[in-house]
Amino acid sequence: MLMELHGTRFSTSRRRLIPALIAAAATVVAAAAMVKAQPARFDDVVRNLRNPDPKVRLAAVKLLREARYPEAIVPVSALVGDPLDPIQLEAIGTELSFFLVQDVPERRRRALIIEVRNSGGAQAAFHQGPLAVWPRPVPPEVMLALLKAVDDETPRVRFEAIYAAATIGKAPLGPEAEPLLIKALDHYDPQIRAGAALFAGRAGVPAAADPLIKLVNDSVAEVRYAAMRALGQLREQRAVIALTEQLKYYNKGEGAWSALDGLARIAHTSSVPLFTARLADKDPHLRRAAAEGLGRSGDKSQMGTLETGAGNDESDAVRAAMAFALQKLGRNYVPRLVEFLDNASVALQVQGYFVELGQLVEQELISSLQEPDPSIRAAVADVLGAIGGDASLAALQGLQDKDKMAADAASRAVERIRMRRAQ
């Protein structure tokens, strides 16, 4: 008896062998697939970072970025200075990803009310604030590589490098990295000068104070604004006169707001009349800064105006700022501030206030973990991760939230507290 299979004639006896042959072939194919599917060894991937073939180097960086192994942080830093731009950019993005808590959202808030689509990258991560990154130590090799890359001939590379460094960096930077940051404050590219100023302010680098005071008179507006805000973050009292002059010069717009924001963070008593005068300004940016300045300075002369504004001002950001000022001045406005945490336009602003207030508000925030709104519970959990101690750790570990967003935030907060303690 004969049969035909795909044009081939087989006898009955050979036909009986077909199932066995098919099974054997299937076994070989499955075995090959398993070998191909097995993940590459970590040490092999790291070795490929030194491969002369740029395609292999790029593939290795992408693999390490996807895996997010902390052990890869230092090895990847070597490619921040790679001769090829695509590999450099991938390495910078990979280093940033090791520190980011979550991927940068597609939209963010600019100023106080305008929602814009992110272009992605390190600058977008920086604008998400300090809570966007884990409190993980930055190896000196990584910071040095990023700060050296700000002198790259490609604008995109140096831009990503300075903002990646600004996002993850914190003082003390170390004896080799700090001079590179100071040097970047005098970079020929104004975008680098601006980024370096923002870096110095957020990281808290006192050695940057004098260069920043000079940058207040920079030829580029973006640099001037960044320098003024950075001096405020450094609480540099020697800058009070310069910032006051800038406020008078600009009087309105972003220049005036940047100057008043710097003064509000320094909160010198000599600035109180300026804060008082601007508390009713038509510009909400200026009203916000004025309220913050009064709160930080401890001046209680405008308590009535602050109380009225905290309830009636047309701007969410200003109402939040006035509530913060009243909390600083001894009133209990934590519950009012918590209510703002479900508002995407001011949530980061209010979280910043809570981080500034610190452990003084920890117990009240722990109670807010029971708020009915899951977005509020999540935002509170993130703050407690940054400021909380034993009580917060116990509350967060015992929180069995049915909402995934809030539950994930609680898990992040627990991890953040543990990382802070490990340091």
Secondary structure as UniProt FT lines:
FT   STRAND          2..5
FT   TURN            6..7
FT   STRAND          8..11
FT   HELIX           12..15
FT   TURN            16..17
FT   HELIX           18..37
FT   HELIX           42..48
FT   TURN            49..50
FT   HELIX           54..67
FT   HELIX           70..72
FT   HELIX           73..77
FT   HELIX           78..81
FT   HELIX           85..99
FT   STRAND          107..110
FT   TURN            111..113
FT   STRAND          114..117
FT   HELIX           121..126
FT   TURN            127..128
FT   HELIX           130..132
FT   HELIX           140..148
FT   HELIX           149..151
FT   HELIX           155..168
FT   TURN            175..176
FT   HELIX           177..184
FT   TURN            185..186
FT   HELIX           190..203
FT   HELIX           206..208
FT   HELIX           209..215
FT   TURN            216..217
FT   HELIX           221..233
FT   TURN            234..235
FT   HELIX           237..239
FT   HELIX           240..250
FT   HELIX           253..266
FT   HELIX           269..271
FT   HELIX           272..278
FT   TURN            279..280
FT   HELIX           284..297
FT   TURN            301..302
FT   HELIX           303..312
FT   HELIX           316..328
FT   TURN            329..330
FT   HELIX           334..339
FT   HELIX           340..342
FT   TURN            344..346
FT   HELIX           347..357
FT   HELIX           358..361
FT   HELIX           362..367
FT   HELIX           368..370
FT   HELIX           374..387
FT   HELIX           390..398
FT   HELIX           404..422
//
